[in-house]
């Protein structure tokens, strides 16, 4: 039988469902003509249908060497390779097929689908760059395929390429303004880049057409809350919850907004509701603990504080996390710092209580502060990254200490006291003398990092500078990492030169000595506030939002007696707080350089 007739019989057998016969006929034909493209393709199709995907790939790869630009062979090879997980080579084959038939809509859709699936797999593995590249190629082939631009925008968002993500979502908006999912994502990206008014406008416009979209209401609430419009944010979140009552993240956000508005009981109600929906919701446990501490319910709060992000999951492995015995005489304990420098100094206040139980404490300090804490009598040894020099019975996290020590609601433990070295005191004295005459006032306007938004605090230079402009004091910039233009901007607001001592944030020995000597220190909560407290000195702290160290309300915190607090008002309004700050500073320092009240020489 000639090869043409043999192939015709194989095709007929395949068409009528006689797969085994068709395969046998193909094999007979391929024994005579191993390079017969049609026979190789049909035999591959039969193998693929029978589940032998690797054989299908092998046959189609052989066919492709003789197929030239035949799009059908390359298409089938791409599909077969994809079925084995070989996405890189699958896409290469589909690209060859597309080049052979660029106007074939079915082939174009298959290629786009392959890129999208490749992007999805890359995104699931955490490779956002590869995902973005795959989605971008899919969009370049056919951006009208549903979901392509949305996937691209979401991958860019996940990779923190926010402006590019916004552009992708806006392309969807231009093509289909009714696509609410893209509007939710667009609003979220605008919120991330602090374009809050734009986010609110997008949500409001979309909600006018789709008032039953819980995601839009949620994002509207986020934007309103960030602008300090807590009443409007609460309304938006409640509408979102009416539409999606099991959305635990919305419950969490509503609770945070109640907390921002100063109503901790309402916040705790929402956090409890979130935990009812998901008892293992670590973020809800975390905020619950901080809200309880904020409300002065310390014992309950410290128990929940164990769920803070720095000690969740694998991060807590190997730590002792249940209350300690009253008598720890002679026991060697490895105590590790927890969170940032300010937190490290704050939690050191609990270490003497642990030492009083008889423990020998070997403390793992942050490198920048190790020399300072090495002077504390309550520590047996201090180290940084190396293991402790002695074998320890247990490893503890400093942030767990209040819970491990079973502290109660009235246990507002004072700050640790850290001595200043003679060398640092002399250095600080000379440094201050070179900046100008006393009195001195130190300023910072930013604390935390934008990567940890919950701990990020900032007040604008214009607002802060105006409060000190009329004071007869030498102004010291103590801000960690000021932007290149910020010192000049502050001088423009104040109307005179300031002394830039920001480099001291990398020399905490001298910073401690400077903070000990200056008359006033003003700023948001940061490491320097804790260092000043460690010298028994008070500060003037600007509070953008409630935080447990500074309590929910009031002019002072029991954690920092004597330190005066100035709280931002509703709607991001600092007017009353800064007016009070200006009056207090004028009373303390005055408009002249008389009445120097600094540390003695």
C-alpha positions in Angstrom: 0.0 0.0 0.0 1.4 3.4 -1.0 2.1 6.0 1.8 -0.8 8.2 0.7 -3.3 5.4 1.0 -1.8 4.3 4.3 -2.2 7.8 5.8 -5.8 8.1 4.5 -6.6 4.8 6.3 -5.0 6.2 9.5 -7.0 9.4 9.2 -10.2 7.5 8.7 -9.6 5.3 11.6 -8.8 8.3 13.8 -12.0 10.1 12.6 -14.2 7.1 13.5 -12.6 6.7 17.0 -10.5 3.6 16.2 -7.4 5.1 17.9 -5.3 2.0 18.3 -5.7 1.1 14.6 -4.9 4.7 13.6 -1.7 4.6 15.8 -0.6 1.3 14.3 -1.1 2.6 10.7 0.9 5.8 11.6 3.7 3.6 13.0 3.7 1.5 9.8 3.9 4.6 7.7 6.7 6.2 9.8 8.7 3.0 9.6 8.8 3.6 5.8 9.0 7.5 5.9 10.4 8.6 9.3 10.2 12.3 8.3 6.5 12.3 7.1 5.2 15.5 8.8 1.6 14.6 8.5 2.1 11.1 10.0 4.2 12.5 12.8 1.6 15.1 13.6 -1.3 12.6 13.6 0.7 10.1 15.7 1.5 12.9 18.2 -2.2 13.8 18.4 -3.1 10.2 19.2 -0.3 10.0 21.8 -1.4 13.2 23.4 -5.0 11.9 23.6 -3.8 8.7 25.2 -1.9 10.7 27.9 1.6 10.1 26.6 2.5 13.8 26.4 6.2 13.3 26.3 5.9 11.1 23.2 3.7 13.7 21.6 6.4 16.3 22.2 9.1 14.1 20.8 7.1 13.4 17.6 6.2 17.0 17.1 9.7 18.2 17.6 10.8 15.8 14.9 8.0 17.1 12.7 9.0 20.7 13.3 12.4 20.1 11.8 10.7 19.5 8.4 7.6 21.7 8.9 9.1 25.0 8.0 6.6 27.7 9.0 3.6 25.4 9.1 1.7 27.1 12.0 -0.3 24.0 12.9 2.7 21.9 13.7 4.3 24.6 15.8 1.0 25.3 17.6 0.6 21.7 18.5 4.2 21.5 19.7 3.6 24.5 21.9 0.5 23.0 23.4 2.3 19.7 24.0 5.3 21.3 25.6 3.0 23.4 27.8 1.3 20.2 29.0 4.6 18.9 30.3 5.3 22.2 32.1 8.0 23.3 29.7 6.5 26.8 29.3 9.6 28.6 28.0 9.9 26.2 25.0 6.2 26.0 24.6 5.9 29.8 24.2 8.9 29.7 21.7 6.9 27.2 19.6 3.7 29.2 19.7 5.6 32.3 18.8 6.8 30.4 15.6 3.3 29.4 14.9 2.1 33.0 15.3 4.8 34.3 13.0 3.5 31.8 10.4 -0.1 32.9 10.7 -0.2 36.3 12.4 -3.8 37.0 11.5 -5.2 33.7 12.8 -7.4 34.8 15.8 -7.5 31.4 17.4 -3.7 31.0 17.3 -3.3 34.5 18.6 -5.6 33.7 21.6 -3.7 30.5 22.3 -0.4 32.4 22.4 -1.8 35.1 24.7 -3.3 32.4 26.9 0.2 30.7 27.2 1.8 34.0 28.2 -0.9 34.6 30.8 -0.5 31.1 32.2 3.3 31.5 32.3 2.8 34.8 34.1 0.4 33.3 36.6 2.9 30.6 37.4 5.7 33.1 37.8 3.6 35.3 40.1 2.6 32.3 42.2 6.3 31.5 42.7 7.1 35.1 43.7 8.9 36.1 40.5 7.1 39.3 39.7 9.6 40.4 37.1 9.0 37.3 35.0 5.3 37.6 35.5 5.3 41.2 34.3 7.4 40.3 31.3 5.0 37.5 30.3 1.9 39.7 30.8 3.5 42.6 28.9 4.1 40.3 25.9 0.6 39.0 26.1 -0.7 42.6 26.1 1.5 43.5 23.1 -0.1 40.6 21.1 -3.7 41.4 22.0 -4.6 43.7 24.9 -8.3 43.1 24.3 -8.2 39.6 25.7 -10.1 39.8 29.0 -7.8 39.9 32.0 -4.5 40.5 30.3 -4.1 44.1 31.4 -5.6 43.4 34.8 -3.1 40.7 35.3 -0.3 43.0 34.2 -1.4 45.8 36.5 -1.7 43.4 39.5 1.8 42.0 38.8 3.2 45.5 38.6 1.4 46.4 41.8 2.7 43.3 43.6 6.2 44.2 42.4 5.8 47.7 43.8 6.0 49.2 40.3 3.0 51.4 41.2 3.1 54.1 38.6 3.3 51.4 35.8 0.5 49.5 37.5 -1.7 52.7 37.5 -1.0 53.1 33.8 -2.1 49.5 33.1 -5.3 49.9 35.0 -6.0 53.2 33.3 -5.7 51.5 29.9 -8.5 49.2 31.1 -10.5 52.2 32.2 -10.1 53.8 28.7 -11.3 50.6 27.0 -14.0 49.5 29.4 -15.1 52.0 32.1 -17.6 49.5 33.5 -15.0 47.0 34.5 -15.2 47.5 38.3 -12.4 45.0 39.2 -9.8 47.2 37.4 -11.2 50.3 39.2 -10.8 48.6 42.6 -7.2 47.9 41.7 -6.6 51.3 40.2 -7.9 53.0 43.4 -5.7 50.7 45.5 -2.6 51.7 43.5 -3.5 55.4 43.7 -3.8 55.0 47.5 -0.3 53.4 47.7 1.3 56.4 45.9 -0.6 58.8 48.2 -2.8 60.1 45.3 -5.7 59.9 47.7 -8.0 62.5 46.1 -7.6 60.7 42.8 -8.5 57.4 44.4 -11.6 58.9 46.0 -12.7 60.4 42.7 -12.3 57.0 41.0 -14.2 55.2 43.7 -17.0 57.8 43.8 -17.4 57.8 40.0 -17.5 54.0 39.9 -19.9 53.7 42.8 -22.3 56.0 41.0 -22.7 53.2 38.5 -22.0 50.2 40.7 -23.2 51.1 44.2 -23.2 47.4 45.2 -19.5 46.9 44.8 -18.0 46.2 48.2 -14.4 46.5 47.0 -15.0 50.0 45.8 -16.5 51.0 49.1 -13.5 49.4 50.9 -11.0 51.3 48.9 -12.9 54.5 49.4 -12.7 53.9 53.1 -9.0 53.4 53.0 -8.4 56.6 51.1 -10.7 58.6 53.5 -9.0 57.1 56.5 -5.5 58.0 55.2 -6.7 61.6 54.8 -7.9 61.6 58.4 -11.5 61.8 57.4 -12.5 59.1 59.9 -16.2 59.7 59.9 -16.4 59.3 56.1 -14.1 56.3 56.2 -16.3 54.6 58.8 -19.4 55.1 56.6 -17.6 53.7 53.6 -16.4 50.6 55.5 -19.9 50.0 56.9 -21.4 50.1 53.4 -18.7 47.6 52.3 -19.6 45.3 55.2 -23.3 45.5 54.5 -22.5 44.1 51.1 -19.8 41.6 52.2 -20.2 41.0 55.9 -17.6 38.2 55.9 -14.7 40.3 54.6 -12.3 40.1 57.5 -9.9 42.7 56.0 -12.7 45.3 55.9 -13.5 44.5 59.5 -9.8 45.1 60.4 -9.7 48.4 58.5 -12.9 49.6 60.1 -11.4 48.8 63.5 -8.2 50.7 62.7 -10.3 53.7 61.7 -12.3 53.6 64.9 -8.9 53.5 66.7 -7.7 56.4 64.7 -10.8 58.3 65.7 -10.1 57.6 69.4 -12.8 55.0 70.1 -10.9 51.9 71.2 -14.0 49.9 72.3 -15.5 50.2 68.8 -12.1 49.2 67.3 -11.9 46.1 69.6 -15.5 45.1 68.6 -14.4 45.0 64.9 -11.2 43.2 65.7 -13.2 40.6 67.6 -15.6 40.3 64.7 -12.6 39.7 62.3 -11.3 37.0 64.7 -14.7 35.4 64.8 -14.6 35.1 61.1 -11.0 33.7 61.2 -9.6 32.8 64.7 -6.2 32.3 63.1 -6.1 35.8 61.6 -2.7 37.0 62.8 -3.1 40.6 61.7 -6.3 40.9 63.8 -4.5 39.4 66.9 -1.7 41.9 66.3 -4.0 45.0 66.2 -6.1 43.6 69.1 -3.0 43.5 71.3 -2.0 47.0 70.5 -5.5 48.3 71.0 -5.7 46.7 74.4 -2.4 48.3 75.4 -3.7 51.6 74.0 -6.7 51.3 76.3 -4.6 50.5 79.3 -5.6 46.8 79.4 -2.0 45.8 79.7 -2.3 42.2 80.8 -4.6 41.2 78.0 -2.7 43.4 75.6 0.7 41.8 76.2 -0.7 38.4 75.6 -2.0 39.4 72.2 1.2 41.4 71.5 2.9 38.0 71.0 1.2 38.0 67.5 3.2 41.0 66.3 4.6 40.5 62.8 8.2 40.2 64.0 7.2 37.0 65.9 4.7 35.2 63.7 5.1 31.7 62.3 8.7 30.6 61.6 10.0 33.8 63.2 8.9 32.6 66.6 10.4 29.1 66.3 12.8 28.2 69.1 11.7 31.0 71.4 10.3 30.5 75.0 6.8 32.0 74.8 5.0 31.1 78.0 5.3 32.9 81.4 8.5 32.4 83.3 9.0 31.1 86.8 9.4 33.6 89.7 12.7 32.1 90.6 15.3 32.0 87.8 18.3 31.9 90.0 21.5 31.0 88.1 19.7 30.4 84.8 21.4 31.6 81.7 18.9 33.2 79.2 19.5 34.4 75.7 17.5 37.6 75.1 17.2 38.8 71.6 16.3 42.3 70.5 13.0 42.8 68.7 11.9 45.1 65.9 13.5 48.6 65.4 15.9 50.6 67.5 13.2 52.5 69.2 11.4 49.3 70.2 14.7 47.8 71.3 15.3 50.7 73.8 11.7 50.7 74.9 11.7 47.0 75.8 15.0 47.2 77.6 13.1 48.8 80.5 11.7 45.3 81.4 15.1 43.6 81.6 15.9 44.7 85.2 12.7 42.9 86.3 14.0 39.7 84.6 17.4 40.1 86.3 15.7 40.6 89.7 14.5 37.0 89.4 18.1 35.8 89.4 18.7 35.2 85.7 21.9 35.7 83.9 20.9 37.6 80.8 22.9 37.4 77.6 21.6 40.1 75.3 21.7 40.0 71.5 21.8 43.8 70.7 21.5 45.7 67.5 25.0 46.7 66.3 24.3 50.4 66.5 23.3 50.3 70.1 25.5 47.4 71.5 28.1 49.7 73.1 25.4 51.6 74.9 23.6 48.6 76.4 26.9 46.9 77.3 27.0 49.4 80.2 23.8 48.1 81.8 24.4 46.2 85.1 21.3 44.0 84.5 23.0 42.2 81.6 25.6 39.5 82.0 26.9 39.9 78.5 26.1 41.7 75.2 26.7 40.4 71.7 25.4 41.1 68.2 25.3 38.5 65.5 27.5 35.7 67.1 25.9 33.2 69.5 26.1 33.9 73.2 29.4 32.9 74.8 27.7 30.5 77.2 25.1 27.8 76.7 21.7 29.2 77.5 18.6 27.3 78.8 16.1 29.4 76.8 15.9 32.0 74.1 13.5 34.9 74.6 12.3 37.9 72.5 12.5 41.3 74.2 9.1 42.2 73.0 7.6 39.2 74.9 9.1 40.2 78.2 6.0 41.9 79.7 3.9 38.8 79.0 6.7 36.4 80.1 7.0 38.4 83.4 3.2 38.3 83.9 2.9 42.1 84.2 -0.4 43.6 85.2 -2.5 46.5 84.1 -0.7 49.0 86.4 2.8 48.0 85.5 4.0 51.0 83.6 7.7 50.3 83.9 10.0 53.4 83.6 12.6 53.7 80.8 16.0 52.0 81.2 18.8 54.4 82.2 21.8 54.5 79.9 25.0 56.3 81.0 26.9 58.7 78.8 30.6 58.1 78.4 33.1 60.9 79.3 34.4 60.9 75.8 30.9 61.2 74.2 30.0 64.0 76.7 33.2 66.0 75.7 32.5 65.4 72.0 28.8 66.6 72.4 29.9 69.7 74.4 32.4 70.7 71.6 30.0 69.8 68.9 27.2 72.0 70.3 29.5 74.9 71.0 30.5 74.8 67.3 26.8 75.0 66.1 25.9 78.2 68.0 25.0 79.4 71.4 22.5 77.8 73.7 19.6 77.2 74.2 19.4 74.3 71.7 16.3 72.7 70.2 16.6 69.4 68.3 14.1 68.6 65.5 13.0 65.5 63.6 10.0 65.2 61.4 9.9 61.6 60.2 10.1 58.3 61.9 9.9 54.7 60.7 10.0 53.7 57.1 7.3 53.7 54.3 7.8 49.9 54.0 6.3 49.5 57.5 3.4 51.9 57.1 1.9 51.1 60.4 5.0 52.5 62.1 5.6 55.4 59.7 5.1 58.9 61.1 5.7 62.3 59.4 4.9 65.9 59.8 5.7 68.4 57.1 8.8 70.7 57.4 6.6 73.8 56.9 4.4 72.9 59.8 7.2 72.0 62.1 9.5 74.9 61.1 6.8 77.5 61.7 6.4 76.3 65.3 10.0 77.1 66.1 10.7 80.0 63.8 10.3 82.7 66.4 12.3 81.0 69.1 15.7 82.4 70.2 17.4 79.0 70.0 20.0 77.2 67.9 18.0 74.7 65.8 19.6 71.3 65.4 18.5 68.9 62.6 18.6 65.4 64.2 16.5 63.7 61.5 17.8 60.4 60.3 18.5 60.4 56.6 17.1 63.8 55.6 16.4 64.3 51.9 18.9 66.4 50.0 16.7 69.5 50.0 15.1 69.2 53.4 17.7 71.1 55.5 17.5 74.0 53.1 13.7 74.0 53.1 13.7 74.1 56.9 16.1 77.0 56.9 13.8 78.9 54.5 10.8 78.3 56.8 12.7 79.3 59.9 14.5 82.2 58.3 18.0 81.4 59.5 20.7 78.8 59.4 20.2 75.5 61.2 22.9 73.0 62.3 22.7 69.7 60.5 23.7 66.9 63.0 21.8 64.2 61.2 25.0 62.1 60.8 24.9 61.4 64.6 22.1 58.9 63.9 25.0 56.6 62.9 26.9 57.5 66.1 24.5 56.8 68.9 27.1 57.3 71.7 27.4 61.0 70.7 23.7 61.3 69.8 22.9 60.1 73.4 25.2 62.7 74.8 23.8 65.5 72.6 20.2 64.6 73.5 21.3 64.7 77.2 22.6 68.3 76.9 20.1 70.1 74.7 17.2 72.0 76.3 14.4 70.8 74.0 13.7 68.0 71.6 10.7 68.0 69.3 9.6 65.4 66.8 7.5 62.4 65.9 8.1 59.3 67.9 11.5 57.7 66.9 14.7 56.3 68.3 15.9 59.7 69.7 12.8 60.0 71.9 13.7 56.7 73.5 17.4 57.7 73.8 16.4 61.0 75.5 14.1 59.1 77.9 17.1 56.8 78.7 18.8 59.9 80.0 15.8 60.9 82.2 15.0 63.7 79.8 11.6 64.7 78.4 10.6 65.4 74.8 7.8 67.1 72.9 6.3 64.4 70.7 4.0 65.0 67.8 1.4 62.1 67.5 -0.2 61.6 64.1 -2.3 58.7 65.3 -2.9 56.7 68.5 -0.1 54.3 69.4 0.1 52.3 72.6 3.3 54.0 73.9 1.5 57.3 73.7 -2.0 56.1 74.7 -5.3 57.0 73.1 -5.6 60.6 74.4 -4.1 63.0 76.9 -1.1 65.3 77.1 1.2 62.6 78.6 1.8 58.9 78.5 2.5 56.8 81.7 5.3 55.2 79.7 7.1 58.6 79.4 6.2 60.8 82.4 6.8 64.5 81.8 7.0 64.2 78.0 4.4 66.5 76.4 2.3 65.1 73.6 0.7 67.0 70.7 -1.9 65.1 68.8 -3.1 65.6 65.3 -6.7 66.6 65.0 -9.4 65.2 62.7 -8.8 65.6 59.0 -5.0 65.7 59.3 -5.3 69.0 61.1 -2.2 70.0 63.2 -3.4 73.5 63.9 -4.3 73.2 67.5 -1.4 70.8 68.3 1.2 73.1 66.8 -0.3 76.2 68.4 0.1 74.5 71.8 3.6 73.4 70.9 4.6 77.0 69.9 3.2 78.3 73.2 4.9 75.7 75.3 8.3 76.2 73.6 8.0 80.0 73.9 7.4 79.5 77.6 10.3 77.1 78.0 12.9 78.8 75.7 11.4 82.2 75.0 12.2 84.6 72.2 15.7 85.3 73.3 18.8 83.3 74.4 18.3 84.1 78.1 17.6 81.7 80.8 19.7 78.7 79.5 18.4 75.6 81.3 20.6 72.9 79.7 22.8 70.4 81.4 25.7 71.8 83.4 29.1 71.9 81.8 
